């Protein structure tokens, strides 16, 4: 049998049609040149299905052995770049099945017993995405560790905290970085939650209504590791739902979008902090570029591009939601369009997490075992900025409240004091005691402790606060959590 004949016979629907598909339609409907990345999942799921078919007596042991041997050869061919992907065969599934039949004959044709490409692709995408989420979870841990490592070195570094991008109150730079650790920790929780719902088996749903063959779907689920925390098989319970919904892909892309939004916020701050007007931090040269015309510039291209790529991932989320919104049950060809946005979302998120982990925390020198590069902090610039914006004004108000003044009255008193300091071109802590006492007679010498930046930080010694003592406790908690 010629290869062309074999390819035609692999299309189970071809005998019904009186004319071949046009070349334009082939190119328009084919997915093989992007869905071939599912090949490992496809072979893995096919082998689990074949093992179950043999165990149930649906195919012979000899057929199962031949399928195992043929799939092993195909795996090697694809890994070595020797596999010929054919447009005529539409997708990854038919390409692999056609090659299997070419290698082992009728045994390869029996593999598709009790399944359809509808439940096959739904299974493959779930298996592939599950493994990608495992990688993403590891990368989220790496990024959190990088942020914690930088925070640990900068607990006593004082940064102006902003609201409305106006200097508000002083915070520990470490405390500021740990805010992102909390965000990425929640991103990891969401990703793990999505993974649980993704890790369910559609295979055995067949085209839409199930199958007449006595399949053991739970056996396949256990073989593929689609089990819950107690080891119970996780199987899609409705065949229509199993083949037709892609909510797990939408949910993943939503989680990825939130993660990218957190990265984008960090990117925006790095961009601001690196500018000459702030000068708070530097990042290693390998994460920046120069200007073609202005030789003095170092541009923060990596954070800027991550900020831009966030819009790309959010766009994929909108595309996937729109893809699903008008589909009747069950499977529709529309669902072929789920893969490219899903694949690009995974690639973008993985690349971004990997590069940010290195950009923040540095890279380990293989010769010395020491991390080099990463964020370089300028504590003097941060402290000078914090002193410019009357960041301890709230501390003065709190001081007066503790002296018995109602907060709203204390707020008014401090506003007048700030106005006087502004006119004098001084910080509140630089005003003489006598001047401060003109605003309220209860003010004493101890006021200068609360008006200092360090005093302001130390005073916020409550759970979740910016006091260095609290920050150290949080760092210890993160260390324990991330090395568990």
ABEGO torsion letter per residue (X at the ends): XBAAAAAAAABAAAAABABBBBAAAAAAABAAAAAAAAAAAAAAAAAAAAAAAAAAGABBAAAAAAAAAAAAAAAAAAAAGABBBBAAAGBAAAAAAAAAAAAAEAAAAAAABGBBAAAAAAAAAAAAAAAAAAAAAAAAAAAAAAAAAAAAAAAABBBBBBBGGBBABBBBAAAAAAAAAAAAAAAAAAAAAAAAAABBBABGAEAAAEBABBBBAAAAAAAAGBBBAAGBBBBBABAAAAAABAAAAAAAAAAAAAAAAAAAAAAAAAAAAABAAAGABBBBAAABBBBAABAABBBBAAAAAAAAAAAAAAAAAAAAAAAAAABBOBBBAAAAAAAAAAAAAAAAAAAAAAAAAAAAAEBBBAAAGBBBEEBBBBAAAAAAAAAAAGAAAAAAAAAAAAAGBBAAAAAAAAAAAAAAAAAAGBBAAABBAAAAAAABAABBAAAAAAABAAAAAAABBBBGBABAAAAAAAAAAAAAAAAX
